[in-house]
């Protein structure tokens, strides 16, 4: 969740830290702060709210020094406040932290017995105080940091800076991502490559349990066993980490508009101009798989629910879909010949990573659909399938979702071919439809004005219902989530056939009901449910193709026409109106589209 940056540089570091934090603000924006060592003295500045507040503070109260650490916070322990903001400082040590220290109460009690007091509500303060305690017992900064890290339970990425040490940083990683960047006489640490890309293109990723002792011209990494571990230094593509709005008002608008291009890029990587699907590495033989367990969180979970329909209908493979935060705690049995498939945009989602580790050694194979090939989930999978969406900054996932669906559909086709449920002609037809998909999405994006007009109506609602049948049901769930995330309107989604089993009690003339109903085999049944809503004065927004609107749009509050697409691909196409309705509703309400309250992009804590 939180974003971490550290720099041992040759120039004044405060503006460099702030600029890097701007690239990490999608990870959290409850508060921000930096600490530097200047002339041997450790000092810090912190501010509540968006990063601009810290920038303003530094104008009036600057912070000098060429060594520093910075942090942008998503609050876990303790409300957003200056006192709870990072870096936390105790005597000669300052600490920034991403994650949760699960045993901080026990450590607090132990420190209290030694006469140590506390000033904040955070778990992170315990890390700084424990390190200070070790140093007061005669340990060097590095020894104190190592002893502290050894006492911590939970998930964390940590960076330590010390008074009197302007050429030393210590970094540690367990559960939360952390990267080391290599410069010319300078060294850096960051939560991800996005933060470091303006500074260097040479990066190594810390592994689970690693501790790095960093100076300007060296780094010593030890693993969880205390053994020297030289991690691979990789050259990243700077263009792949570029962050700008490209002329759009919001990152979300830009990322919605990018979908035809990134989906086309994903298709190029997996099918090119040929008639076969090429998976990376050793690939996957689905003739050896009897069932699939899919696990994810949030929007990625809805991508899994959609793929369940595809796997079962096209490849005839039974699929179980689980929310990652519940999966491992119910300790499900994993039968033989089970593929465990995990979906995560960041590849660092804490609950999903924990679920993967539960399946390790139980499932016959582990695969992942990810947007960051160097991520923990990717590295710990037998098969990692990149979605090629590029950097997604908007907290509400858009292009990552449709790219996840695209790659999952390709995986379904591969499974169907391996299992003999799809012949050459059937595969060719699906691939032709996929190649046409970017163009069809462009047509859907051209309906922007109609969606803006519908969104103006939605913006005055307090409650909204979404309905969908079959593979449109997960898309209804996704539409409701998008609206909740960025407009703060209460929205719920239901399978259309479930409406009369309770939710129809919510329908009155004040509740808009968004019906996602392409003209497919389930259209008539969906329309019947829609008529039940209209009979009770519900305000229906019908999203369908021209044929569907021609048959069923009479009497609806408003309608939005989608282009026609192959039935199997309608979930990918209908993600566009779900996204644009949420976006324009949020704009109409004046909410913060890219950084909605209480949310962060990369969920690296449980």
C-alpha positions in Angstrom: 0.0 0.0 0.0 2.4 2.7 1.2 5.2 4.0 -1.0 8.9 4.0 0.0 11.8 5.8 -1.5 15.4 6.1 -0.4 18.4 8.0 -1.9 22.1 8.1 -1.2 22.9 10.8 -3.7 25.4 13.5 -4.7 22.8 16.4 -4.8 20.3 17.8 -2.5 17.9 14.9 -1.9 14.6 16.5 -0.7 13.3 17.5 -4.2 14.4 14.1 -5.6 12.5 12.3 -2.8 9.3 14.4 -3.4 9.4 13.8 -7.1 9.8 10.1 -6.6 6.9 10.1 -4.1 4.7 11.7 -6.7 5.2 8.5 -8.7 4.3 6.4 -5.7 1.3 8.4 -4.5 -1.1 5.9 -6.1 0.1 3.6 -3.2 -1.3 5.9 -0.5 -2.1 9.5 0.1 -3.2 9.9 3.7 0.1 11.6 4.6 3.7 11.9 3.4 7.1 12.7 4.8 10.8 12.7 4.3 13.9 12.5 6.5 17.5 13.5 5.6 20.9 13.4 7.1 22.6 16.8 6.8 26.0 17.6 8.3 25.6 14.4 10.3 22.2 15.4 11.7 19.0 13.5 11.1 15.9 15.6 10.6 12.4 15.1 9.0 9.3 16.9 7.6 5.8 15.4 7.5 2.4 16.6 6.4 -1.2 15.2 6.4 -3.1 14.6 3.2 -1.9 14.7 -0.4 1.8 15.1 -1.3 1.3 18.7 -2.3 1.0 19.6 1.4 4.4 18.2 2.1 5.8 20.1 -0.9 4.3 23.3 0.5 5.8 22.6 3.9 9.3 22.1 2.4 9.1 25.5 0.6 8.6 27.3 4.0 10.7 24.8 6.1 13.3 23.3 3.8 15.3 20.2 4.6 18.9 19.9 3.4 21.0 16.8 2.9 22.2 14.4 0.2 20.9 11.2 2.0 17.3 10.6 2.7 14.2 8.4 2.8 10.6 9.3 2.0 7.1 7.8 2.4 3.6 8.3 1.2 1.1 6.6 3.5 -2.0 4.5 3.4 -3.1 4.4 7.0 -3.3 1.0 8.7 -2.6 1.6 12.4 -3.6 5.0 13.5 -5.6 7.7 11.8 -3.9 10.1 9.3 -2.1 12.7 11.3 1.3 14.4 11.4 2.2 12.3 14.5 1.3 9.0 12.7 3.0 10.0 9.4 6.3 8.5 8.4 9.2 8.6 8.7 9.1 7.6 12.3 12.1 8.7 14.4 13.5 7.5 17.7 16.8 9.1 18.8 19.3 8.4 16.1 17.2 6.3 13.7 14.4 7.1 11.2 12.3 4.4 9.6 9.8 4.2 6.7 7.6 1.1 6.4 5.1 -0.5 4.1 3.1 -3.3 5.6 1.9 -4.4 9.0 4.0 -5.5 12.1 1.7 -8.1 13.6 3.5 -8.5 16.9 3.9 -4.8 17.6 1.9 -4.9 20.8 4.1 -7.6 22.3 7.2 -5.5 21.3 5.6 -2.4 22.8 5.0 -4.1 26.1 8.6 -5.3 26.1 9.9 -1.8 25.4 7.6 -0.3 28.0 9.2 -2.6 30.6 12.5 -1.0 29.7 11.1 2.5 30.2 10.5 3.3 26.6 7.5 5.5 25.9 5.4 5.9 22.8 4.1 9.0 20.9 2.0 7.5 18.1 -0.7 5.0 17.4 1.3 3.2 14.7 3.0 -0.2 14.6 6.0 1.4 12.7 7.0 3.5 15.7 7.9 0.2 17.4 10.4 -0.5 14.7 12.2 2.8 15.3 12.1 2.5 19.1 13.4 -1.1 19.1 16.3 -0.1 16.8 17.1 2.8 19.0 17.0 0.5 22.0 19.5 -1.9 20.4 21.8 1.0 19.5 21.6 2.3 23.1 22.9 -1.1 24.2 26.0 -0.6 22.1 25.0 -2.1 18.7 26.1 -0.5 15.5 23.3 0.9 13.2 23.5 -2.2 11.0 23.6 -4.6 13.9 20.6 -2.8 15.5 18.6 -2.9 12.3 19.3 -6.6 11.8 18.3 -7.5 15.4 15.1 -5.4 15.0 14.1 -7.1 11.7 14.7 -10.5 13.3 12.1 -9.7 15.9 9.3 -8.6 13.5 6.3 -10.7 12.5 4.1 -9.7 9.7 4.7 -8.2 6.2 7.0 -5.3 5.7 9.3 -3.4 3.5 11.6 -1.2 5.7 14.2 1.5 5.1 16.4 2.8 8.0 18.4 6.1 8.1 20.8 7.0 10.9 22.0 10.1 12.6 25.7 10.7 11.8 25.6 8.3 8.8 25.1 10.1 5.5 26.5 7.2 3.5 24.4 4.4 4.9 20.9 3.0 4.4 19.5 -0.4 5.5 16.6 -2.0 3.7 14.6 -5.1 4.5 11.8 -7.0 2.8 9.4 -9.6 4.0 6.1 -9.8 2.1 6.1 -6.3 0.7 8.0 -5.4 -2.4 11.3 -3.4 -2.4 13.8 -2.8 -5.1 17.4 -1.5 -5.1 18.5 0.9 -7.8 22.1 1.3 -9.0 23.5 4.7 -10.1 26.9 6.3 -10.8 28.2 6.9 -7.3 24.6 6.9 -6.0 22.2 4.2 -4.7 18.5 4.1 -4.4 15.7 2.0 -2.9 12.0 2.1 -3.9 8.8 0.2 -3.6 8.8 -0.4 -7.3 10.6 0.4 -10.6 8.1 3.3 -11.2 9.6 5.3 -8.5 13.2 4.6 -9.5 13.0 4.9 -13.3 13.8 8.6 -13.5 16.9 7.9 -11.4 18.3 4.7 -12.9 17.5 1.8 -15.2 19.5 -0.7 -13.3 17.4 -2.5 -10.6 17.5 -5.6 -8.4 14.6 -6.9 -6.5 15.0 -8.0 -2.9 13.7 -11.5 -2.2 11.7 -12.6 0.8 13.7 -12.2 4.0 16.5 -10.1 2.4 18.3 -7.3 4.2 20.4 -4.9 2.2 23.2 -2.7 3.6 23.6 0.2 1.2 26.3 2.8 0.6 26.8 5.1 -2.4 29.1 2.6 -4.1 28.1 -0.8 -2.7 25.3 -3.0 -1.6 25.5 -6.1 0.5 22.4 -8.3 0.5 21.9 -11.2 2.9 19.1 -13.6 2.7 16.8 -14.9 5.4 19.5 -17.3 6.6 22.1 -14.5 6.9 24.0 -15.7 3.8 25.4 -13.3 1.2 22.9 -13.2 -1.7 23.8 -11.4 -4.9 20.5 -10.6 -6.6 20.3 -10.2 -10.3 20.7 -6.6 -11.6 18.2 -6.0 -14.4 17.9 -3.2 -16.9 14.4 -1.9 -17.0 12.7 -0.2 -20.0 12.2 3.4 -18.9 9.4 3.9 -21.4 7.5 1.1 -19.7 7.4 3.1 -16.4 6.6 6.5 -17.9 3.8 8.3 -16.0 1.8 11.1 -17.6 -1.8 11.9 -18.4 -1.2 12.2 -22.1 -3.5 15.2 -22.4 -6.3 13.7 -20.4 -7.8 15.3 -17.3 -7.3 12.1 -15.3 -5.1 9.0 -15.4 -8.3 6.9 -15.4 -9.5 8.6 -18.6 -6.2 8.0 -20.2 -6.1 4.4 -19.2 -9.7 3.8 -20.4 -8.7 5.3 -23.8 -5.5 3.1 -24.0 -7.5 -0.2 -23.9 -7.6 -0.9 -27.6 -3.8 -0.4 -27.9 -2.8 -2.5 -24.8 -5.3 -5.3 -25.7 -3.8 -5.3 -29.2 -0.3 -5.5 -27.7 -1.3 -8.5 -25.5 -2.7 -10.3 -28.5 0.4 -9.6 -30.5 2.5 -11.3 -27.8 0.3 -14.4 -27.5 -0.9 -15.0 -31.0 0.8 -12.6 -33.4 -0.4 -13.3 -36.9 -0.5 -17.0 -36.5 -3.2 -19.6 -35.6 -1.7 -20.9 -32.4 -1.5 -19.5 -28.9 2.0 -19.2 -27.5 2.5 -19.3 -23.8 5.8 -18.2 -22.2 8.4 -20.6 -20.8 7.4 -24.2 -20.7 3.8 -23.3 -21.3 1.0 -25.5 -19.9 -0.6 -28.8 -21.0 -4.3 -28.7 -20.0 -4.8 -32.3 -20.9 -3.1 -33.0 -17.5 -5.5 -30.7 -15.6 -8.8 -31.9 -14.2 -9.9 -28.7 -12.4 -8.8 -25.1 -11.8 -8.9 -23.1 -8.6 -8.8 -19.4 -9.3 -7.9 -16.8 -6.6 -7.8 -13.0 -6.6 -9.1 -9.8 -5.0 -11.3 -7.0 -6.0 -11.5 -6.3 -9.8 -9.2 -9.3 -10.5 -11.7 -11.5 -8.6 -14.4 -10.4 -11.1 -12.1 -11.3 -14.0 -11.8 -14.8 -12.5 -15.6 -15.1 -12.1 -15.9 -14.2 -15.8 -13.2 -16.7 -16.8 -15.1 -19.4 -14.9 -17.9 -19.2 -17.4 -15.4 -19.4 -20.3 -13.4 -22.4 -18.9 -16.5 -24.4 -18.1 -18.4 -23.6 -21.3 -15.6 -23.7 -23.8 -12.9 -25.9 -22.3 -15.3 -28.1 -20.1 -13.0 -27.6 -17.1 -14.6 -27.2 -13.7 -13.5 -24.0 -11.9 -13.7 -22.9 -8.3 -13.2 -19.1 -7.7 -12.2 -17.8 -4.3 -11.6 -14.4 -2.7 -8.0 -14.5 -1.7 -8.5 -13.0 1.7 -10.8 -16.0 2.6 -9.2 -18.8 0.6 -6.3 -20.0 2.8 -8.1 -19.6 6.1 -10.7 -22.2 5.2 -7.8 -24.5 4.3 -9.5 -26.0 1.2 -8.3 -29.4 0.0 -6.5 -29.2 -3.3 -7.2 -32.4 -5.4 -4.6 -34.0 -7.7 -4.3 -32.5 -11.2 -5.5 -29.1 -10.0 -4.2 -25.9 -11.6 -4.0 -23.1 -9.1 -4.4 -19.8 -11.0 -3.9 -16.4 -9.5 -4.7 -13.0 -10.9 -3.1 -9.8 -9.7 -2.4 -6.5 -11.4 0.6 -5.6 -9.2 1.7 -9.2 -8.6 2.3 -8.2 -4.9 -1.3 -8.4 -3.6 -0.7 -9.7 0.0 -3.7 -12.0 0.2 -3.3 -13.4 -3.2 0.4 -14.1 -2.6 -0.4 -15.8 0.7 -3.0 -18.0 -1.1 -0.4 -18.9 -3.7 2.0 -20.0 -1.0 -0.8 -22.1 0.5 -1.2 -23.9 -2.8 2.6 -24.5 -3.3 3.2 -28.2 -3.0 -0.5 -29.0 -3.1 -1.6 -28.0 -6.6 0.0 -29.8 -9.5 0.8 -26.5 -11.1 0.7 -22.8 -10.2 0.0 -20.1 -12.8 -0.5 -16.4 -12.6 -1.9 -13.6 -14.7 0.0 -10.4 -13.7 1.0 -7.0 -15.0 4.5 -6.9 -13.4 6.7 -9.8 -14.6 9.3 -9.2 -11.8 6.7 -9.4 -9.1 6.6 -11.9 -6.2 3.6 -13.7 -7.6 5.2 -14.0 -11.0 8.5 -15.3 -9.6 6.8 -17.9 -7.4 4.6 -19.3 -10.2 5.4 -22.2 -12.5 3.9 -20.1 -15.4 3.5 -16.3 -15.3 1.4 -14.7 -18.0 2.0 -11.0 -18.4 -1.0 -8.9 -19.5 1.0 -6.1 -21.1 -1.3 -3.4 -19.8 1.6 -1.0 -19.0 1.7 1.2 -15.9 -1.8 1.7 -14.4 -1.9 4.7 -12.1 -5.6 5.2 -11.5 -6.7 3.4 -8.4 -9.8 2.0 -10.1 -8.5 -0.7 -12.5 -9.5 -0.3 -16.1 -7.1 -1.4 -18.7 -5.6 -4.0 -16.4 -9.0 -5.6 -16.1 -9.7 -5.9 -19.8 -6.2 -7.1 -20.4 -6.6 -9.7 -17.7 -9.8 -10.9 -19.4 -8.1 -11.0 -22.7 -5.2 -13.2 -21.5 -7.6 -15.4 -19.5 -9.7 -15.9 -22.6 -6.5 -16.9 -24.6 -5.7 -19.4 -21.8 -9.2 -20.8 -22.1 -8.7 -21.3 -25.8 -5.4 -23.1 -25.1 -7.1 -25.3 -22.6 -9.9 -26.1 -25.0 -7.5 -27.1 -27.7 -5.4 -29.3 -25.3 -8.6 -31.0 -24.1 -10.1 -31.5 -27.5 -13.2 -29.4 -26.9 -12.4 -26.9 -29.6 -11.4 -27.8 -33.2 -9.2 -25.8 -35.6 -12.2 -24.0 -37.1 -13.5 -23.0 -33.7 -10.1 -21.7 -32.6 -9.7 -19.7 -35.8 -13.1 -18.1 -35.3 -12.3 -17.1 -31.7 -8.9 -15.7 -32.7 -10.5 -13.7 -35.6 -13.0 -12.2 -33.1 -10.1 -11.4 -30.7 -8.1 -9.6 -33.4 -11.2 -7.5 -34.2 -11.8 -6.7 -30.6 -9.6 -3.5 -30.3 -11.5 -2.0 -33.2 -14.8 -2.8 -31.6 -13.7 -1.3 -28.3 -12.8 1.9 -30.2 -16.4 2.1 -31.4 -17.6 1.6 -27.8 -15.3 4.4 -26.7 -17.0 6.6 -29.3 -20.2 6.4 -27.3 -18.6 8.6 -24.6 -21.2 11.4 -24.9 -24.1 9.0 -24.3 -22.4 7.7 -21.2 -21.6 11.2 -20.0 -25.3 12.1 -20.3 -26.4 8.9 -18.5 -23.8 9.6 -15.8 -25.2 13.1 -15.1 -28.5 11.4 -14.2 -26.7 8.8 -12.0 -24.8 11.5 -10.1 -27.8 12.5 -8.1 -28.6 9.0 -7.0 -27.9 7.6 -3.5 -28.3 3.9 -4.5 -27.8 2.1 -7.8 -28.4 -1.5 -8.8 -26.6 -3.4 -11.6 -28.1 -6.5 -13.2 -26.6 -9.1 -15.5 -27.1 -12.7 -16.4 -24.5 -15.4 -17.2 -21.1 -13.9 -18.0 -22.7 -10.4 -17.6 -23.2 -11.0 -13.9 -19.5 -10.6 -13.1 -19.5 -7.4 -15.2 -22.5 -6.1 -13.2 -20.4 -6.7 -10.1 -17.5 -4.9 -11.7 -19.7 -2.0 -12.7 -21.0 -1.6 -9.1 -17.5 -1.7 -7.7 -16.3 1.0 -10.1 -19.2 3.3 -9.2 -18.6 2.8 -5.5 -14.9 3.3 -5.7 -14.7 6.6 -7.3 -18.2 8.3 -7.0 -19.0 7.1 -3.4 -22.5 6.1 -4.5 -23.8 3.0 -2.9 -24.1 0.4 -5.6 -24.9 -3.3 -5.6 -25.0 -6.0 -8.4 -27.2 -9.0 -8.7 -27.6 -11.9 -11.1 -30.8 -10.8 -12.9 -32.6 -14.0 -11.9 -32.0 -13.4 -8.2 -33.7 -10.0 -8.2 -37.1 -11.4 -7.2 -35.5 -13.4 -4.3 -35.1 -10.3 -2.2 -33.3 -7.3 -3.9 -36.5 -6.2 -5.8 -37.6 -4.8 -2.4 -35.1 -2.0 -3.0 -36.6 -0.9 -6.2 -38.6 2.4 -6.3 -38.7 5.5 -8.5 -35.5 6.8 -6.8 -33.2 3.9 -7.6 -31.5 3.7 -11.0 -31.1 0.1 -12.3 -28.3 -0.5 -14.9 -29.0 -3.6 -17.0 -26.2 -5.1 -19.0 -27.9 -7.2 -21.7 -26.2 -7.9 -25.0 -28.5 -9.7 -27.5 -27.4 -13.2 -26.6 -29.0 -16.5 -25.6 -30.0 -15.1 -22.2 -31.3 -11.8 -23.4 -35.0 -12.6 -23.2 -34.7 -13.7 -19.6 -32.7 -10.6 -18.7 -35.4 -8.4 -20.3 -38.1 -10.2 -18.3 -36.3 -9.3 -15.1 -35.9 -5.7 -16.4 -39.6 -5.5 -16.9 -40.1 -6.5 -13.3 -38.1 -3.5 -12.3 -40.0 -1.1 -14.6 -43.3 -2.4 -13.3 -42.2 -1.1 -9.9 -41.2 2.4 -11.3 -37.4 1.6 -11.3 -35.4 3.8 -13.6 -33.7 1.5 -16.1 -30.5 2.3 -18.0 -30.3 -0.5 -20.6 -26.9 -1.3 -22.1 -27.2 -3.5 -25.2 -26.5 -3.7 -28.9 -28.7 -2.2 -31.6 -30.7 -5.4 -32.0 -31.3 -5.6 -28.2 -32.3 -2.0 -27.9 -34.6 -2.4 -30.9 -36.5 -5.1 -29.0 -36.5 -3.9 -25.4 -35.7 -0.2 -25.0 -39.3 1.0 -24.9 -40.0 2.7 -21.6 -36.5 2.6 -20.2 -35.1 5.7 -18.5 -32.2 5.9 -20.9 -30.3 3.5 -23.2 -26.7 3.1 -24.3 -25.9 1.3 -27.6 -22.8 -1.0 -27.8 -21.4 -2.5 -31.0 -22.0 -6.1 -31.8 -19.2 -8.5 -30.8 -18.9 -12.3 -30.5 -21.0 -13.5 -27.6 -18.0 -14.9 -25.7 -16.2 -11.5 -25.8 -19.1 -9.4 -24.5 -17.6 -9.2 -21.0 -14.5 -7.4 -22.3 -16.5 -5.0 -24.4 -19.1 -4.2 -21.7 -16.3 -3.3 -19.3 -16.1 0.0 -21.3 -19.6 1.3 -20.3 -19.0 0.1 -16.7 -15.9 2.2 -16.6 -17.1 5.3 -18.4 -20.3 5.5 -16.4 -18.4 5.4 -13.2 -15.8 7.9 -14.5 -18.3 10.5 -15.7 -20.4 10.1 -12.6 -17.4 10.8 -10.4 -16.5 13.8 -12.5 -20.0 15.1 -12.2 -19.9 14.8 -8.5 -16.5 16.4 -8.2 -14.8 13.5 -6.4 -11.1 12.6 -6.7 -11.2 10.2 -9.7 -7.6 8.9 -9.6 -7.1 8.9 -5.8 -10.5 8.1 -4.2 -10.7 8.3 -0.5 -9.6 5.4 1.7 -8.2 3.4 -1.2 -4.7 2.6 -2.6 -3.6 0.9 -5.8 -1.3 -1.8 -4.6 -2.7 -3.8 -1.6 0.3 -5.2 0.0 -1.2 -5.7 3.5 -3.8 -8.2 4.6 
